[in-house]
Amino acid sequence: MNIGSLIRTHRVLRVTKWISGLISLTYLCNSQKTLHIMKKIAVLVFCLLPFFSNSQSPAEPLQARAPDMKMKIGMVIYSNDPETVWNAFRFGNFALGEGDTVRVFLLGKGVECQKLDNSKFAVNDQISEFTGNGGKIFACGTCLASREMEGSEMCPRSTMQEMYEIVKWSDKLVTF
């Protein structure tokens, strides 16, 4: 048993003792309203207990995944803010560099991503790097049509079925 497990176990025991004390206190109360409120609080805290037991303590560092474990990352981009989209593709490029597989689905305003280049954020450079490194991009066909746009070689027209498949396929899903 490592220090992190001991700390989590101690935290669970503390919360459990607090809950049992709270429940005992509810039976000592004379007011029905107070009793009812105290029971609700006890049930709420008891329901949240699993979240406390799995939380990481400050003494336990984040565990790095094994180098041979590659993730499948799905990204949904629905913003047309140049900085947000630029950072989304920077993240995608970083993940590809780590050896992960990344798929992007452009939704809503996100389908405008190729028109977002400005002097501060070279969005198209990030997109080109992303696709050049093996990243896949799919653009919502309905969202393109509503903007009277066409898909491109870099961002082909797609469907909700493809978005569903990306969500289902992903180990982690990130939205921007």
N, C-alpha and C positions, 0 to 999 in steps of 0.2 A: 504494500500500500504506500503510495507516494504522498508527499506533503499536500498536494492539491486535493487528493481524495480525502485526506484527514480533515482538511479545512472545510470541504463541502459537507462531510458527514457531521462535523461540529455545527455548521450553519443549519443543517436540517434538524438536528437535535434541539438547537436553540429555538428555532421557529416552531417545532412541534411542542416544546414546553410552553411557549408563549400561547399557542392555540389552546392547549389544554387548560391553561390558566384563565384564558378568556372565556372558554366554555363554562368553567367552574364559576366564574364571576357572573355569568348570565343567570345562573340558577339562584344566586344570592340576591338578585335585583327584585324589588317589589313591583315596579312598574311594568305592566305588560308591554308598553311601547318600547321601553328601554331593553327589555328582554328580547323583543322581536328584532330590534336594530342590532344588538350584540350578536344574536344568532346569525344574522345576515353577514356581519363582518367576519365572524368565525368561518363561515362557509366560504366566503370570498378568499380569505387568506389560505384556507385549506386547499382550495382549487389552484391557487398560485404556487403552492409548495413545490411542485415539480420544476418550476422555472428557477426557484432558488437552489434546488439540489443539483441542477446541471450547470449552473453558472460557473464561470471560471474565476478563481480567486486571483488577486493581484500577485500572489506569490508563485502562481503557476503560469509560466510563459506560454504564449500561443504555440501550439505544436505545429511544426512544419510538416507538410506532407512528404512522403517518400519521393525521391527524385523520379522514380519510375511510374508514379501515379499521375496520370494526365487527366485533366478535367475537360468536360464538355460544357462550354459556357455559352449560354444564349443571352443575347442582348436585344432589348426592345427600345428603339429610339423613337420618341414621339414629340421631340422638341425641334424647333427651328432656330433656337438660340445658337449662334456660331460657337461660342465658348463651350456650351454644354455638349454639342455634337463633336467638336474638336476633341474634348476630353474623353468622350465615349470611345471614339476611335483610337485615341492614345492608349486607353485601357485595353482595348481589343488587341492592339499591336503588342503591348507588353505581354498579354496572356499568350499570344501566338509565339512570342519570343521565349516564353517559359515552356513551350512545347504543348500547350493546350490547344484544343480545337474550338474555334469560335464561329458562331453564326449570328448574324444581325438581321432583325426584322424591322423595317422602317414603317411606322404607323402614323396616321394623321399628319401633322406638320413635319414629321420626320422625313417624309418622302421628298421634301425640299432641300435635303442635305447637300446636293451637288451645286446649289445656287448660293451657298452661304459663305464662300470665300471672302475674306476681307484682309486688310493690311495687317491685322493683329492675329487672326486665326486662319491658317492655311488648311481649311477643312479637306479640300480635295487632295492635298498631299497626304494627309493621314488616311483618307479612303483608299488612295492608290497604293500606299504602303500596305494597308490591311489586305486588300485583294491580292496584291503581289506576294504576300507571305502565306497565302492559302485561306484567308478568311472568306466567308461566304456572306453575301448580302441579298436580302429579299425585300421587295417594296410592295406594300398593299396596293393591289390593283384598283380597288374602289377609291382609295385615298388619292391615287394618281389621277383617276378619271374626274373626281370632283374638283381637281385643280387644273383640269385640261392639260395634263402632263402625260408623257409616255415613259415607260420603263427604259432603262439603258443597259448596255452590256455590263456595266459595273453594278447597276442596281436593277435587276430584272423584275418585271411585273409578276406579282405572286398573289396568293389567296389566303384567307383565314385558315384554310387547311394546313398550309405551310407554317403559319404562325403556331398553330396547335402542335404540329409535329416538332417544331423547335422547342416549345415549352416542355413537351413530353420527353424529348431527347436529352435535354439539358440536365447536368448535375447541379448547376447553379444558374439562376436567371437574374439578370441585372437590367434595370430600366433607367432610362435617361430622358 
